[in-house]
Amino acid sequence: MAAKSRTADPESIDPEKLRETIEWMDRLSQGGFSEIASIARLVLFRMEERASYGRPDDDIYYALKAIWGKADEIRDCINSEAEMVGCAHRDERLLRLLAAQQQDPEAGAARPGGRREVAA
């Protein structure tokens, strides 16, 4: 189904509505692309635990790396654009979690190989 065009007349754009729209877009991109990247990372970490990949897994491996990279790239581009106009979404819950993990490094999520990483 084709999306309907919702282009507004530049003369009638409400600056507050524009700000809300940009913040919402940024919030969606931050959450959605972070989820895509997280799923790809989980599958990649699981595959890396196997002794050998075999040919079919090579394609899956590179596809997941592409998903991960593209999700991060798009999320960062959208976020950068939103930041340039002062409309970047701030995930207060995540910021509190990161602050707590800085105070207690043992609170970080365990990664394969015994390393710890803060959730993205």
Biopython code that builds the backbone (N, CA, C, O; Angstrom):
import numpy as np
from Bio.PDB.StructureBuilder import StructureBuilder

atoms = [
    (1, "MET", "N", (0.842, -1.177, 0.000)),
    (1, "MET", "CA", (0.000, 0.000, 0.000)),
    (1, "MET", "C", (0.888, 1.241, 0.000)),
    (1, "MET", "O", (1.802, 1.355, 0.817)),
    (2, "ALA", "N", (0.626, 2.151, -0.898)),
    (2, "ALA", "CA", (1.424, 3.365, -1.006)),
    (2, "ALA", "C", (1.092, 4.321, 0.127)),
    (2, "ALA", "O", (-0.064, 4.457, 0.530)),
    (3, "ALA", "N", (2.122, 4.975, 0.631)),
    (3, "ALA", "CA", (1.912, 5.949, 1.699)),
    (3, "ALA", "C", (1.335, 7.228, 1.110)),
    (3, "ALA", "O", (1.708, 7.641, 0.012)),
    (4, "LYS", "N", (0.430, 7.844, 1.842)),
    (4, "LYS", "CA", (-0.155, 9.109, 1.414)),
    (4, "LYS", "C", (0.848, 10.237, 1.664)),
    (4, "LYS", "O", (1.534, 10.260, 2.685)),
    (5, "SER", "N", (0.917, 11.153, 0.729)),
    (5, "SER", "CA", (1.784, 12.312, 0.888)),
    (5, "SER", "C", (1.183, 13.239, 1.935)),
    (5, "SER", "O", (-0.006, 13.554, 1.895)),
    (6, "ARG", "N", (2.026, 13.673, 2.877)),
    (6, "ARG", "CA", (1.557, 14.590, 3.921)),
    (6, "ARG", "C", (2.418, 15.835, 3.934)),
    (6, "ARG", "O", (2.804, 16.326, 4.995)),
    (7, "THR", "N", (2.719, 16.345, 2.743)),
    (7, "THR", "CA", (3.541, 17.539, 2.637)),
    (7, "THR", "C", (2.737, 18.756, 3.062)),
    (7, "THR", "O", (1.633, 18.993, 2.572)),
    (8, "ALA", "N", (3.301, 19.515, 3.971)),
    (8, "ALA", "CA", (2.628, 20.721, 4.454)),
    (8, "ALA", "C", (3.127, 21.937, 3.693)),
    (8, "ALA", "O", (4.252, 21.964, 3.195)),
    (9, "ASP", "N", (2.277, 22.927, 3.617)),
    (9, "ASP", "CA", (2.661, 24.201, 3.033)),
    (9, "ASP", "C", (3.702, 24.830, 3.956)),
    (9, "ASP", "O", (3.424, 25.037, 5.137)),
    (10, "PRO", "N", (4.896, 25.140, 3.441)),
    (10, "PRO", "CA", (5.949, 25.709, 4.298)),
    (10, "PRO", "C", (5.521, 26.939, 5.080)),
    (10, "PRO", "O", (6.030, 27.194, 6.172)),
    (11, "GLU", "N", (4.583, 27.706, 4.522)),
    (11, "GLU", "CA", (4.120, 28.919, 5.200)),
    (11, "GLU", "C", (3.231, 28.607, 6.406)),
    (11, "GLU", "O", (3.080, 29.441, 7.299)),
    (12, "SER", "N", (2.637, 27.395, 6.432)),
    (12, "SER", "CA", (1.686, 27.074, 7.498)),
    (12, "SER", "C", (2.251, 26.104, 8.545)),
    (12, "SER", "O", (1.507, 25.641, 9.410)),
    (13, "ILE", "N", (3.540, 25.793, 8.482)),
    (13, "ILE", "CA", (4.134, 24.850, 9.437)),
    (13, "ILE", "C", (4.251, 25.498, 10.809)),
    (13, "ILE", "O", (4.846, 26.564, 10.967)),
    (14, "ASP", "N", (3.667, 24.825, 11.795)),
    (14, "ASP", "CA", (3.760, 25.271, 13.184)),
    (14, "ASP", "C", (5.110, 24.797, 13.728)),
    (14, "ASP", "O", (5.365, 23.593, 13.759)),
    (15, "PRO", "N", (5.973, 25.713, 14.155)),
    (15, "PRO", "CA", (7.296, 25.308, 14.645)),
    (15, "PRO", "C", (7.232, 24.282, 15.785)),
    (15, "PRO", "O", (8.071, 23.383, 15.842)),
    (16, "GLU", "N", (6.271, 24.398, 16.674)),
    (16, "GLU", "CA", (6.163, 23.441, 17.782)),
    (16, "GLU", "C", (5.787, 22.052, 17.265)),
    (16, "GLU", "O", (6.305, 21.042, 17.740)),
    (17, "LYS", "N", (4.883, 22.014, 16.291)),
    (17, "LYS", "CA", (4.496, 20.733, 15.696)),
    (17, "LYS", "C", (5.678, 20.120, 14.953)),
    (17, "LYS", "O", (5.882, 18.907, 15.003)),
    (18, "LEU", "N", (6.448, 20.947, 14.270)),
    (18, "LEU", "CA", (7.643, 20.465, 13.582)),
    (18, "LEU", "C", (8.615, 19.847, 14.580)),
    (18, "LEU", "O", (9.164, 18.772, 14.337)),
    (19, "ARG", "N", (8.823, 20.527, 15.697)),
    (19, "ARG", "CA", (9.713, 20.010, 16.741)),
    (19, "ARG", "C", (9.203, 18.666, 17.261)),
    (19, "ARG", "O", (9.981, 17.721, 17.395)),
    (20, "GLU", "N", (7.921, 18.574, 17.551)),
    (20, "GLU", "CA", (7.349, 17.324, 18.053)),
    (20, "GLU", "C", (7.515, 16.195, 17.028)),
    (20, "GLU", "O", (7.802, 15.054, 17.391)),
    (21, "THR", "N", (7.334, 16.524, 15.766)),
    (21, "THR", "CA", (7.474, 15.527, 14.706)),
    (21, "THR", "C", (8.909, 15.032, 14.608)),
    (21, "THR", "O", (9.149, 13.830, 14.494)),
    (22, "ILE", "N", (9.852, 15.946, 14.650)),
    (22, "ILE", "CA", (11.263, 15.559, 14.565)),
    (22, "ILE", "C", (11.653, 14.729, 15.774)),
    (22, "ILE", "O", (12.348, 13.724, 15.629)),
    (23, "GLU", "N", (11.223, 15.125, 16.958)),
    (23, "GLU", "CA", (11.538, 14.344, 18.156)),
    (23, "GLU", "C", (10.925, 12.945, 18.078)),
    (23, "GLU", "O", (11.561, 11.965, 18.467)),
    (24, "TRP", "N", (9.694, 12.851, 17.578)),
    (24, "TRP", "CA", (9.044, 11.543, 17.437)),
    (24, "TRP", "C", (9.791, 10.676, 16.436)),
    (24, "TRP", "O", (10.009, 9.490, 16.682)),
    (25, "MET", "N", (10.187, 11.264, 15.301)),
    (25, "MET", "CA", (10.951, 10.540, 14.293)),
    (25, "MET", "C", (12.262, 10.028, 14.893)),
    (25, "MET", "O", (12.652, 8.883, 14.665)),
    (26, "ASP", "N", (12.922, 10.872, 15.646)),
    (26, "ASP", "CA", (14.181, 10.476, 16.269)),
    (26, "ASP", "C", (13.958, 9.368, 17.291)),
    (26, "ASP", "O", (14.734, 8.414, 17.345)),
    (27, "ARG", "N", (12.911, 9.480, 18.099)),
    (27, "ARG", "CA", (12.588, 8.452, 19.091)),
    (27, "ARG", "C", (12.351, 7.104, 18.402)),
    (27, "ARG", "O", (12.850, 6.073, 18.853)),
    (28, "LEU", "N", (11.591, 7.121, 17.315)),
    (28, "LEU", "CA", (11.317, 5.887, 16.579)),
    (28, "LEU", "C", (12.591, 5.299, 15.993)),
    (28, "LEU", "O", (12.816, 4.092, 16.070)),
    (29, "SER", "N", (13.418, 6.147, 15.410)),
    (29, "SER", "CA", (14.646, 5.629, 14.804)),
    (29, "SER", "C", (15.591, 5.073, 15.858)),
    (29, "SER", "O", (16.206, 4.026, 15.656)),
    (30, "GLN", "N", (15.708, 5.769, 16.977)),
    (30, "GLN", "CA", (16.589, 5.286, 18.036)),
    (30, "GLN", "C", (16.140, 3.907, 18.532)),
    (30, "GLN", "O", (16.952, 2.989, 18.652)),
    (31, "GLY", "N", (14.855, 3.774, 18.815)),
    (31, "GLY", "CA", (14.346, 2.497, 19.313)),
    (31, "GLY", "C", (14.365, 1.408, 18.260)),
    (31, "GLY", "O", (14.864, 0.311, 18.511)),
    (32, "GLY", "N", (13.829, 1.695, 17.087)),
    (32, "GLY", "CA", (13.714, 0.676, 16.044)),
    (32, "GLY", "C", (15.046, 0.180, 15.531)),
    (32, "GLY", "O", (15.261, -1.028, 15.428)),
    (33, "PHE", "N", (15.938, 1.090, 15.210)),
    (33, "PHE", "CA", (17.225, 0.668, 14.680)),
    (33, "PHE", "C", (18.094, 0.030, 15.756)),
    (33, "PHE", "O", (18.909, -0.841, 15.451)),
    (34, "SER", "N", (17.937, 0.443, 16.999)),
    (34, "SER", "CA", (18.664, -0.226, 18.084)),
    (34, "SER", "C", (18.202, -1.671, 18.226)),
    (34, "SER", "O", (19.013, -2.565, 18.464)),
    (35, "GLU", "N", (16.897, -1.898, 18.081)),
    (35, "GLU", "CA", (16.381, -3.267, 18.151)),
    (35, "GLU", "C", (16.913, -4.116, 17.002)),
    (35, "GLU", "O", (17.304, -5.264, 17.211)),
    (36, "ILE", "N", (16.929, -3.562, 15.795)),
    (36, "ILE", "CA", (17.457, -4.299, 14.642)),
    (36, "ILE", "C", (18.916, -4.664, 14.876)),
    (36, "ILE", "O", (19.318, -5.807, 14.657)),
    (37, "ALA", "N", (19.699, -3.705, 15.315)),
    (37, "ALA", "CA", (21.116, -3.958, 15.560)),
    (37, "ALA", "C", (21.311, -4.979, 16.671)),
    (37, "ALA", "O", (22.203, -5.822, 16.580)),
    (38, "SER", "N", (20.498, -4.919, 17.713)),
    (38, "SER", "CA", (20.614, -5.872, 18.820)),
    (38, "SER", "C", (20.318, -7.294, 18.370)),
    (38, "SER", "O", (21.025, -8.225, 18.755)),
    (39, "ILE", "N", (19.286, -7.469, 17.563)),
    (39, "ILE", "CA", (18.957, -8.800, 17.058)),
    (39, "ILE", "C", (20.113, -9.345, 16.220)),
    (39, "ILE", "O", (20.509, -10.501, 16.370)),
    (40, "ALA", "N", (20.643, -8.510, 15.346)),
    (40, "ALA", "CA", (21.764, -8.944, 14.510)),
    (40, "ALA", "C", (22.975, -9.308, 15.369)),
    (40, "ALA", "O", (23.636, -10.312, 15.104)),
    (41, "ARG", "N", (23.277, -8.502, 16.398)),
    (41, "ARG", "CA", (24.408, -8.807, 17.280)),
    (41, "ARG", "C", (24.214, -10.131, 18.004)),
    (41, "ARG", "O", (25.148, -10.927, 18.104)),
    (42, "LEU", "N", (23.011, -10.372, 18.507)),
    (42, "LEU", "CA", (22.748, -11.630, 19.212)),
    (42, "LEU", "C", (22.994, -12.834, 18.318)),
    (42, "LEU", "O", (23.628, -13.805, 18.731)),
    (43, "VAL", "N", (22.490, -12.767, 17.097)),
    (43, "VAL", "CA", (22.680, -13.890, 16.176)),
    (43, "VAL", "C", (24.163, -14.041, 15.825)),
    (43, "VAL", "O", (24.680, -15.158, 15.786)),
    (44, "LEU", "N", (24.847, -12.924, 15.570)),
    (44, "LEU", "CA", (26.278, -12.993, 15.254)),
    (44, "LEU", "C", (27.088, -13.581, 16.408)),
    (44, "LEU", "O", (27.963, -14.417, 16.183)),
    (45, "PHE", "N", (26.811, -13.161, 17.623)),
    (45, "PHE", "CA", (27.536, -13.696, 18.769)),
    (45, "PHE", "C", (27.314, -15.194, 18.890)),
    (45, "PHE", "O", (28.246, -15.939, 19.193)),
    (46, "ARG", "N", (26.088, -15.638, 18.655)),
    (46, "ARG", "CA", (25.773, -17.065, 18.722)),
    (46, "ARG", "C", (26.520, -17.833, 17.642)),
    (46, "ARG", "O", (27.058, -18.911, 17.897)),
    (47, "MET", "N", (26.552, -17.277, 16.440)),
    (47, "MET", "CA", (27.263, -17.937, 15.341)),
    (47, "MET", "C", (28.758, -18.012, 15.622)),
    (47, "MET", "O", (29.408, -18.998, 15.275)),
    (48, "GLU", "N", (29.303, -16.978, 16.245)),
    (48, "GLU", "CA", (30.737, -16.949, 16.523)),
    (48, "GLU", "C", (31.132, -18.002, 17.557)),
    (48, "GLU", "O", (32.298, -18.389, 17.627)),
    (49, "GLU", "N", (30.191, -18.459, 18.344)),
    (49, "GLU", "CA", (30.489, -19.496, 19.337)),
    (49, "GLU", "C", (30.689, -20.870, 18.690)),
    (49, "GLU", "O", (31.312, -21.753, 19.279)),
    (50, "ARG", "N", (30.162, -21.046, 17.488)),
    (50, "ARG", "CA", (30.296, -22.326, 16.796)),
    (50, "ARG", "C", (31.723, -22.506, 16.304)),
    (50, "ARG", "O", (32.404, -21.530, 15.992)),
    (51, "ALA", "N", (32.170, -23.740, 16.236)),
    (51, "ALA", "CA", (33.546, -24.041, 15.814)),
    (51, "ALA", "C", (33.792, -23.655, 14.353)),
    (51, "ALA", "O", (34.852, -23.114, 14.040)),
    (52, "SER", "N", (32.857, -23.912, 13.471)),
    (52, "SER", "CA", (33.018, -23.542, 12.067)),
    (52, "SER", "C", (31.681, -23.055, 11.524)),
    (52, "SER", "O", (30.616, -23.434, 12.011)),
    (53, "TYR", "N", (31.765, -22.203, 10.504)),
    (53, "TYR", "CA", (30.554, -21.600, 9.965)),
    (53, "TYR", "C", (29.901, -22.445, 8.889)),
    (53, "TYR", "O", (28.673, -22.533, 8.854)),
    (54, "GLY", "N", (30.670, -23.069, 8.011)),
    (54, "GLY", "CA", (30.057, -23.774, 6.885)),
    (54, "GLY", "C", (29.541, -22.772, 5.876)),
    (54, "GLY", "O", (29.308, -21.614, 6.222)),
    (55, "ARG", "N", (29.363, -23.177, 4.682)),
    (55, "ARG", "CA", (28.969, -22.263, 3.605)),
    (55, "ARG", "C", (27.624, -21.575, 3.825)),
    (55, "ARG", "O", (27.567, -20.356, 3.666)),
    (56, "PRO", "N", (26.537, -22.263, 4.179)),
    (56, "PRO", "CA", (25.259, -21.546, 4.330)),
    (56, "PRO", "C", (25.317, -20.455, 5.408)),
    (56, "PRO", "O", (24.680, -19.411, 5.272)),
    (57, "ASP", "N", (26.070, -20.699, 6.456)),
    (57, "ASP", "CA", (26.152, -19.707, 7.518)),
    (57, "ASP", "C", (26.924, -18.462, 7.107)),
    (57, "ASP", "O", (26.723, -17.391, 7.680)),
    (58, "ASP", "N", (27.817, -18.593, 6.106)),
    (58, "ASP", "CA", (28.561, -17.416, 5.645)),
    (58, "ASP", "C", (27.609, -16.342, 5.135)),
    (58, "ASP", "O", (27.760, -15.164, 5.457)),
    (59, "ASP", "N", (26.643, -16.751, 4.347)),
    (59, "ASP", "CA", (25.686, -15.779, 3.811)),
    (59, "ASP", "C", (24.886, -15.130, 4.933)),
    (59, "ASP", "O", (24.664, -13.919, 4.922)),
    (60, "ILE", "N", (24.458, -15.924, 5.890)),
    (60, "ILE", "CA", (23.698, -15.392, 7.024)),
    (60, "ILE", "C", (24.574, -14.427, 7.818)),
    (60, "ILE", "O", (24.126, -13.349, 8.209)),
    (61, "TYR", "N", (25.800, -14.815, 8.049)),
    (61, "TYR", "CA", (26.737, -13.984, 8.796)),
    (61, "TYR", "C", (26.881, -12.602, 8.154)),
    (61, "TYR", "O", (26.741, -11.582, 8.828)),
    (62, "TYR", "N", (27.161, -12.577, 6.847)),
    (62, "TYR", "CA", (27.364, -11.290, 6.181)),
    (62, "TYR", "C", (26.068, -10.494, 6.063)),
    (62, "TYR", "O", (26.093, -9.264, 6.109)),
    (63, "ALA", "N", (24.952, -11.172, 5.913)),
    (63, "ALA", "CA", (23.668, -10.467, 5.884)),
    (63, "ALA", "C", (23.393, -9.800, 7.220)),
    (63, "ALA", "O", (22.961, -8.648, 7.267)),
    (64, "LEU", "N", (23.640, -10.515, 8.298)),
    (64, "LEU", "CA", (23.402, -9.941, 9.623)),
    (64, "LEU", "C", (24.367, -8.797, 9.920)),
    (64, "LEU", "O", (23.985, -7.812, 10.551)),
    (65, "LYS", "N", (25.617, -8.921, 9.467)),
    (65, "LYS", "CA", (26.557, -7.814, 9.638)),
    (65, "LYS", "C", (26.070, -6.583, 8.881)),
    (65, "LYS", "O", (26.211, -5.460, 9.365)),
    (66, "ALA", "N", (25.497, -6.792, 7.694)),
    (66, "ALA", "CA", (24.980, -5.668, 6.915)),
    (66, "ALA", "C", (23.782, -5.024, 7.612)),
    (66, "ALA", "O", (23.666, -3.799, 7.649)),
    (67, "ILE", "N", (22.890, -5.854, 8.165)),
    (67, "ILE", "CA", (21.734, -5.330, 8.898)),
    (67, "ILE", "C", (22.211, -4.503, 10.076)),
    (67, "ILE", "O", (21.747, -3.382, 10.287)),
    (68, "TRP", "N", (23.129, -5.053, 10.836)),
    (68, "TRP", "CA", (23.675, -4.367, 12.005)),
    (68, "TRP", "C", (24.289, -3.024, 11.599)),
    (68, "TRP", "O", (23.988, -1.988, 12.193)),
    (69, "GLY", "N", (25.143, -3.057, 10.591)),
    (69, "GLY", "CA", (25.811, -1.833, 10.157)),
    (69, "GLY", "C", (24.847, -0.792, 9.627)),
    (69, "GLY", "O", (24.957, 0.391, 9.948)),
    (70, "LYS", "N", (23.895, -1.238, 8.809)),
    (70, "LYS", "CA", (22.933, -0.299, 8.227)),
    (70, "LYS", "C", (22.025, 0.300, 9.301)),
    (70, "LYS", "O", (21.724, 1.493, 9.273)),
    (71, "ALA", "N", (21.592, -0.535, 10.243)),
    (71, "ALA", "CA", (20.739, -0.028, 11.326)),
    (71, "ALA", "C", (21.477, 1.043, 12.126)),
    (71, "ALA", "O", (20.913, 2.094, 12.429)),
    (72, "ASP", "N", (22.733, 0.778, 12.468)),
    (72, "ASP", "CA", (23.516, 1.768, 13.214)),
    (72, "ASP", "C", (23.729, 3.038, 12.390)),
    (72, "ASP", "O", (23.609, 4.147, 12.910)),
    (73, "GLU", "N", (24.044, 2.871, 11.107)),
    (73, "GLU", "CA", (24.300, 4.016, 10.240)),
    (73, "GLU", "C", (23.070, 4.911, 10.109)),
    (73, "GLU", "O", (23.170, 6.129, 10.254)),
    (74, "ILE", "N", (21.917, 4.315, 9.839)),
    (74, "ILE", "CA", (20.703, 5.103, 9.658)),
    (74, "ILE", "C", (20.285, 5.766, 10.966)),
    (74, "ILE", "O", (19.905, 6.937, 10.983)),
    (75, "ARG", "N", (20.359, 5.004, 12.068)),
    (75, "ARG", "CA", (20.010, 5.576, 13.372)),
    (75, "ARG", "C", (20.877, 6.801, 13.646)),
    (75, "ARG", "O", (20.372, 7.842, 14.065)),
    (76, "ASP", "N", (22.183, 6.674, 13.410)),
    (76, "ASP", "CA", (23.095, 7.775, 13.694)),
    (76, "ASP", "C", (22.859, 8.971, 12.772)),
    (76, "ASP", "O", (22.960, 10.118, 13.208)),
    (77, "CYS", "N", (22.546, 8.711, 11.504)),
    (77, "CYS", "CA", (22.273, 9.812, 10.570)),
    (77, "CYS", "C", (21.019, 10.579, 10.971)),
    (77, "CYS", "O", (21.021, 11.810, 11.000)),
    (78, "ILE", "N", (19.955, 9.854, 11.279)),
    (78, "ILE", "CA", (18.709, 10.522, 11.682)),
    (78, "ILE", "C", (18.916, 11.281, 12.977)),
    (78, "ILE", "O", (18.445, 12.409, 13.124)),
    (79, "ASN", "N", (19.624, 10.665, 13.920)),
    (79, "ASN", "CA", (19.893, 11.320, 15.191)),
    (79, "ASN", "C", (20.722, 12.583, 14.990)),
    (79, "ASN", "O", (20.466, 13.605, 15.627)),
    (80, "SER", "N", (21.704, 12.514, 14.112)),
    (80, "SER", "CA", (22.551, 13.677, 13.842)),
    (80, "SER", "C", (21.734, 14.830, 13.274)),
    (80, "SER", "O", (21.913, 15.983, 13.669)),
    (81, "GLU", "N", (20.834, 14.511, 12.341)),
    (81, "GLU", "CA", (19.975, 15.547, 11.767)),
    (81, "GLU", "C", (19.088, 16.170, 12.842)),
    (81, "GLU", "O", (18.922, 17.389, 12.884)),
    (82, "ALA", "N", (18.528, 15.343, 13.698)),
    (82, "ALA", "CA", (17.670, 15.859, 14.767)),
    (82, "ALA", "C", (18.478, 16.714, 15.747)),
    (82, "ALA", "O", (17.996, 17.747, 16.211)),
    (83, "GLU", "N", (19.701, 16.288, 16.061)),
    (83, "GLU", "CA", (20.555, 17.060, 16.969)),
    (83, "GLU", "C", (20.896, 18.421, 16.384)),
    (83, "GLU", "O", (20.984, 19.407, 17.115)),
    (84, "MET", "N", (21.089, 18.482, 15.060)),
    (84, "MET", "CA", (21.475, 19.749, 14.426)),
    (84, "MET", "C", (20.403, 20.817, 14.580)),
    (84, "MET", "O", (20.709, 22.008, 14.535)),
    (85, "VAL", "N", (19.160, 20.414, 14.760)),
    (85, "VAL", "CA", (18.096, 21.397, 14.966)),
    (85, "VAL", "C", (17.595, 21.382, 16.408)),
    (85, "VAL", "O", (16.532, 21.921, 16.714)),
    (86, "GLY", "N", (18.388, 20.749, 17.297)),
    (86, "GLY", "CA", (18.054, 20.745, 18.716)),
    (86, "GLY", "C", (16.861, 19.884, 19.086)),
    (86, "GLY", "O", (16.169, 20.176, 20.061)),
    (87, "CYS", "N", (16.608, 18.824, 18.324)),
    (87, "CYS", "CA", (15.416, 18.005, 18.563)),
    (87, "CYS", "C", (15.738, 16.541, 18.836)),
    (87, "CYS", "O", (14.879, 15.689, 18.613)),
    (88, "ALA", "N", (16.920, 16.216, 19.303)),
    (88, "ALA", "CA", (17.283, 14.819, 19.542)),
    (88, "ALA", "C", (16.491, 14.253, 20.723)),
    (88, "ALA", "O", (16.320, 14.906, 21.752)),
    (89, "HIS", "N", (16.023, 13.040, 20.545)),
    (89, "HIS", "CA", (15.303, 12.323, 21.613)),
    (89, "HIS", "C", (16.299, 11.914, 22.694)),
    (89, "HIS", "O", (17.396, 11.444, 22.391)),
    (90, "ARG", "N", (15.912, 12.095, 23.950)),
    (90, "ARG", "CA", (16.733, 11.660, 25.086)),
    (90, "ARG", "C", (15.954, 10.583, 25.823)),
    (90, "ARG", "O", (14.867, 10.836, 26.342)),
    (91, "ASP", "N", (16.510, 9.394, 25.866)),
    (91, "ASP", "CA", (15.882, 8.278, 26.568)),
    (91, "ASP", "C", (16.313, 8.364, 28.032)),
    (91, "ASP", "O", (17.359, 7.841, 28.418)),
    (92, "GLU", "N", (15.489, 9.031, 28.833)),
    (92, "GLU", "CA", (15.835, 9.282, 30.235)),
    (92, "GLU", "C", (16.045, 7.970, 30.999)),
    (92, "GLU", "O", (16.928, 7.889, 31.854)),
    (93, "ARG", "N", (15.246, 6.951, 30.700)),
    (93, "ARG", "CA", (15.388, 5.653, 31.374)),
    (93, "ARG", "C", (16.763, 5.051, 31.069)),
    (93, "ARG", "O", (17.439, 4.559, 31.972)),
    (94, "LEU", "N", (17.178, 5.090, 29.794)),
    (94, "LEU", "CA", (18.482, 4.564, 29.412)),
    (94, "LEU", "C", (19.605, 5.389, 30.051)),
    (94, "LEU", "O", (20.601, 4.824, 30.502)),
    (95, "LEU", "N", (19.456, 6.702, 30.093)),
    (95, "LEU", "CA", (20.476, 7.548, 30.707)),
    (95, "LEU", "C", (20.643, 7.226, 32.193)),
    (95, "LEU", "O", (21.761, 7.215, 32.708)),
    (96, "ARG", "N", (19.507, 6.961, 32.891)),
    (96, "ARG", "CA", (19.591, 6.569, 34.307)),
    (96, "ARG", "C", (20.301, 5.227, 34.454)),
    (96, "ARG", "O", (21.110, 5.043, 35.363)),
    (97, "LEU", "N", (19.994, 4.283, 33.550)),
    (97, "LEU", "CA", (20.630, 2.967, 33.579)),
    (97, "LEU", "C", (22.136, 3.088, 33.359)),
    (97, "LEU", "O", (22.920, 2.465, 34.074)),
    (98, "LEU", "N", (22.540, 3.886, 32.374)),
    (98, "LEU", "CA", (23.968, 4.080, 32.099)),
    (98, "LEU", "C", (24.679, 4.726, 33.282)),
    (98, "LEU", "O", (25.801, 4.347, 33.618)),
    (99, "ALA", "N", (24.031, 5.698, 33.913)),
    (99, "ALA", "CA", (24.628, 6.352, 35.087)),
    (99, "ALA", "C", (24.795, 5.350, 36.226)),
    (99, "ALA", "O", (25.816, 5.354, 36.915)),
    (100, "ALA", "N", (23.801, 4.499, 36.424)),
    (100, "ALA", "CA", (23.888, 3.484, 37.484)),
    (100, "ALA", "C", (24.999, 2.487, 37.179)),
    (100, "ALA", "O", (25.707, 2.051, 38.086)),
    (101, "GLN", "N", (25.156, 2.123, 35.905)),
    (101, "GLN", "CA", (26.196, 1.164, 35.533)),
    (101, "GLN", "C", (27.590, 1.768, 35.676)),
    (101, "GLN", "O", (28.551, 1.042, 35.932)),
    (102, "GLN", "N", (27.714, 3.081, 35.513)),
    (102, "GLN", "CA", (29.006, 3.723, 35.717)),
    (102, "GLN", "C", (29.390, 3.679, 37.191)),
    (102, "GLN", "O", (30.566, 3.551, 37.530)),
    (103, "GLN", "N", (28.389, 3.787, 38.067)),
    (103, "GLN", "CA", (28.646, 3.719, 39.498)),
    (103, "GLN", "C", (28.927, 2.289, 39.940)),
    (103, "GLN", "O", (29.690, 2.067, 40.880)),
    (104, "ASP", "N", (28.303, 1.301, 39.256)),
    (104, "ASP", "CA", (28.468, -0.113, 39.584)),
    (104, "ASP", "C", (28.782, -0.873, 38.303)),
    (104, "ASP", "O", (27.866, -1.370, 37.649)),
    (105, "PRO", "N", (30.078, -0.978, 37.923)),
    (105, "PRO", "CA", (30.449, -1.629, 36.669)),
    (105, "PRO", "C", (29.962, -3.082, 36.567)),
    (105, "PRO", "O", (29.803, -3.595, 35.459)),
    (106, "GLU", "N", (29.727, -3.740, 37.684)),
    (106, "GLU", "CA", (29.241, -5.118, 37.656)),
    (106, "GLU", "C", (27.811, -5.208, 37.146)),
    (106, "GLU", "O", (27.332, -6.304, 36.856)),
    (107, "ALA", "N", (27.117, -4.075, 37.031)),
    (107, "ALA", "CA", (25.728, -4.065, 36.565)),
    (107, "ALA", "C", (25.626, -4.175, 35.052)),
    (107, "ALA", "O", (24.529, -4.378, 34.531)),
    (108, "GLY", "N", (26.761, -4.046, 34.314)),
    (108, "GLY", "CA", (26.747, -4.143, 32.859)),
    (108, "GLY", "C", (26.354, -5.523, 32.392)),
    (108, "GLY", "O", (26.487, -6.498, 33.132)),
    (109, "ALA", "N", (25.871, -5.611, 31.171)),
    (109, "ALA", "CA", (25.456, -6.897, 30.599)),
    (109, "ALA", "C", (26.686, -7.702, 30.183)),
    (109, "ALA", "O", (27.601, -7.161, 29.563)),
    (110, "ALA", "N", (26.710, -8.980, 30.521)),
    (110, "ALA", "CA", (27.833, -9.848, 30.158)),
    (110, "ALA", "C", (27.827, -10.106, 28.663)),
    (110, "ALA", "O", (26.766, -10.251, 28.056)),
    (111, "ARG", "N", (29.024, -10.164, 28.063)),
    (111, "ARG", "CA", (29.185, -10.485, 26.649)),
    (111, "ARG", "C", (29.998, -11.761, 26.544)),
    (111, "ARG", "O", (30.687, -12.138, 27.492)),
    (112, "PRO", "N", (29.925, -12.433, 25.394)),
    (112, "PRO", "CA", (30.746, -13.624, 25.205)),
    (112, "PRO", "C", (32.214, -13.303, 25.477)),
    (112, "PRO", "O", (32.682, -12.208, 25.166)),
    (113, "GLY", "N", (32.922, -14.241, 26.046)),
    (113, "GLY", "CA", (34.332, -14.028, 26.359)),
    (113, "GLY", "C", (34.526, -13.356, 27.706)),
    (113, "GLY", "O", (35.651, -12.992, 28.048)),
    (114, "GLY", "N", (33.466, -13.180, 28.478)),
    (114, "GLY", "CA", (33.577, -12.627, 29.811)),
    (114, "GLY", "C", (33.612, -11.108, 29.860)),
    (114, "GLY", "O", (33.640, -10.532, 30.947)),
    (115, "ARG", "N", (33.612, -10.436, 28.692)),
    (115, "ARG", "CA", (33.625, -8.964, 28.677)),
    (115, "ARG", "C", (32.238, -8.457, 29.033)),
    (115, "ARG", "O", (31.242, -9.165, 28.883)),
    (116, "ARG", "N", (32.193, -7.241, 29.498)),
    (116, "ARG", "CA", (30.913, -6.625, 29.836)),
    (116, "ARG", "C", (30.672, -5.468, 28.879)),
    (116, "ARG", "O", (31.608, -4.790, 28.456)),
    (117, "GLU", "N", (29.407, -5.252, 28.542)),
    (117, "GLU", "CA", (29.050, -4.166, 27.647)),
    (117, "GLU", "C", (27.744, -3.552, 28.111)),
    (117, "GLU", "O", (26.829, -4.258, 28.535)),
    (118, "VAL", "N", (27.664, -2.232, 28.027)),
    (118, "VAL", "CA", (26.423, -1.524, 28.340)),
    (118, "VAL", "C", (25.487, -1.696, 27.157)),
    (118, "VAL", "O", (25.912, -1.584, 26.007)),
    (119, "ALA", "N", (24.217, -1.968, 27.427)),
    (119, "ALA", "CA", (23.236, -2.171, 26.366)),
    (119, "ALA", "C", (23.122, -0.925, 25.498)),
    (119, "ALA", "O", (23.161, 0.200, 25.997)),
    (120, "ALA", "N", (22.980, -1.139, 24.196)),
    (120, "ALA", "CA", (22.866, -0.012, 23.254)),
    (120, "ALA", "C", (21.471, 0.551, 23.260)),
    (120, "ALA", "O", (21.186, 1.502, 22.532)),
]
sb = StructureBuilder()
sb.init_structure("model")
sb.init_model(0)
sb.init_chain("A")
sb.init_seg("    ")
for serial, (resi, resn, name, xyz) in enumerate(atoms, 1):
    if name == "N":
        sb.init_residue(resn, " ", resi, " ")
    sb.init_atom(name, np.array(xyz, "f"), 0.0, 1.0, " ", f" {name:<3s}", serial, name[0])
structure = sb.get_structure()
